[in-house]
């Protein structure tokens, strides 16, 4: 996971070119992703593997849409078959996902600023 870039600038640039900068879509994505990570943590705490899988699937799709490559890859590890192993993986990935989101947020902010100054 650490070898891949945090974001795919070409995917993000395409979204921003389509008016995303004016609509604050990056901010919405980051806010929603924070909420999804909280949902994952709550589901892991309750041992709710089905909810983990649903939230992870949604997270994976949103991350792919925004070019958040590492987050999408990590979320894909939680969108597989449900069961006790999935709950354990969700618990194990909580910290790394939060760190990855923080780094991704910085990368997105930098890319958005670069785009705005073109």
C-alpha positions as CSV (number, residue, x, y, z in Angstrom):
1,X,0.0,0.0,0.0
2,X,2.8,2.4,0.8
3,X,4.4,2.1,-2.7
4,X,1.4,3.5,-4.6
5,X,0.8,7.2,-4.8
6,X,-1.8,8.7,-2.4
7,X,-3.8,10.2,-5.2
8,X,-4.2,10.0,-8.9
9,X,-3.9,13.6,-10.0
10,X,-5.5,12.9,-13.4
11,X,-8.7,11.6,-11.8
12,X,-8.9,14.5,-9.4
13,X,-8.1,17.1,-12.2
14,X,-10.9,15.7,-14.3
15,X,-13.4,16.1,-11.4
16,X,-12.2,19.6,-10.7
17,X,-12.4,20.5,-14.4
18,X,-16.0,19.4,-14.4
19,X,-16.8,22.2,-11.9
20,X,-15.9,20.4,-8.7
21,X,-13.7,23.2,-7.4
22,X,-16.6,25.6,-7.3
23,X,-18.9,23.0,-5.6
24,X,-16.3,22.0,-3.0
25,X,-16.4,18.4,-3.8
26,X,-13.1,17.7,-2.3
27,X,-14.3,19.0,1.1
28,X,-17.4,17.0,0.8
29,X,-15.4,13.9,0.0
30,X,-13.1,14.4,3.0
31,X,-16.0,15.0,5.4
32,X,-17.9,12.0,4.1
33,X,-14.8,9.8,4.3
34,X,-14.2,10.8,7.9
35,X,-17.9,9.8,8.6
36,X,-17.4,6.5,6.9
37,X,-14.3,5.7,8.9
38,X,-16.2,6.5,12.1
39,X,-18.9,4.1,10.8
40,X,-16.3,1.4,10.2
41,X,-14.9,1.8,13.7
42,X,-18.4,1.6,15.2
43,X,-19.2,-1.5,13.2
44,X,-15.9,-3.1,14.2
45,X,-16.6,-2.3,17.8
46,X,-20.0,-4.1,17.6
47,X,-18.6,-7.0,15.5
48,X,-21.0,-6.1,12.6
49,X,-19.2,-7.6,9.6
50,X,-22.1,-7.0,7.2
51,X,-22.0,-3.3,8.0
52,X,-18.2,-3.2,7.7
53,X,-18.5,-4.7,4.2
54,X,-21.2,-2.3,3.1
55,X,-19.4,0.8,4.4
56,X,-16.1,-0.4,3.0
57,X,-17.6,-1.0,-0.4
58,X,-19.0,2.6,-0.4
59,X,-15.7,3.9,0.8
60,X,-13.8,2.1,-1.9
61,X,-16.0,3.5,-4.6
62,X,-15.9,7.0,-3.4
63,X,-12.1,6.9,-3.0
64,X,-11.7,5.5,-6.5
65,X,-13.9,8.3,-7.9
66,X,-11.7,10.9,-6.3
67,X,-8.4,9.1,-7.2
68,X,-7.6,8.4,-3.5
69,X,-5.6,5.3,-4.5
70,X,-4.2,4.1,-1.2
71,X,-7.5,4.6,0.6
72,X,-9.4,2.7,-2.1
73,X,-6.9,-0.2,-1.9
74,X,-7.2,-0.3,1.9
75,X,-11.0,-0.2,1.7
76,X,-11.0,-3.1,-0.8
77,X,-9.4,-5.2,1.9
78,X,-12.6,-4.7,4.0
79,X,-15.2,-5.2,1.3
80,X,-14.8,-8.9,0.9
81,X,-16.7,-11.8,2.5
82,X,-18.2,-11.1,5.9
83,X,-17.2,-12.9,9.0
84,X,-15.0,-12.7,12.1
85,X,-11.9,-12.2,10.0
86,X,-13.4,-9.1,8.5
87,X,-14.1,-7.6,11.9
88,X,-10.5,-8.3,12.9
89,X,-9.2,-6.7,9.7
90,X,-11.4,-3.6,10.3
91,X,-10.1,-3.3,13.8
92,X,-6.5,-3.6,12.6
93,X,-6.9,-1.1,9.8
94,X,-8.6,1.6,11.9
95,X,-5.4,3.4,12.7
96,X,-3.7,3.0,9.3
97,X,-6.9,4.2,7.6
98,X,-7.1,7.3,9.7
99,X,-3.4,8.1,9.0
100,X,-3.9,7.5,5.3
101,X,-6.9,9.8,5.3
102,X,-4.9,12.6,7.0
103,X,-2.1,12.2,4.4
104,X,-4.7,12.0,1.5
105,X,-6.4,15.1,2.8
106,X,-3.1,17.0,2.6
107,X,-2.4,15.7,-0.9
108,X,-5.9,16.6,-2.1
109,X,-5.6,20.1,-0.6
110,X,-2.3,20.6,-2.4
111,X,-3.6,19.3,-5.7
112,X,-6.7,21.4,-5.4
113,X,-4.6,24.5,-4.7
114,X,-2.4,23.7,-7.7
115,X,-5.4,23.3,-9.9
116,X,-6.9,26.6,-8.7
117,X,-3.7,28.5,-9.6
118,X,-3.6,27.3,-13.2
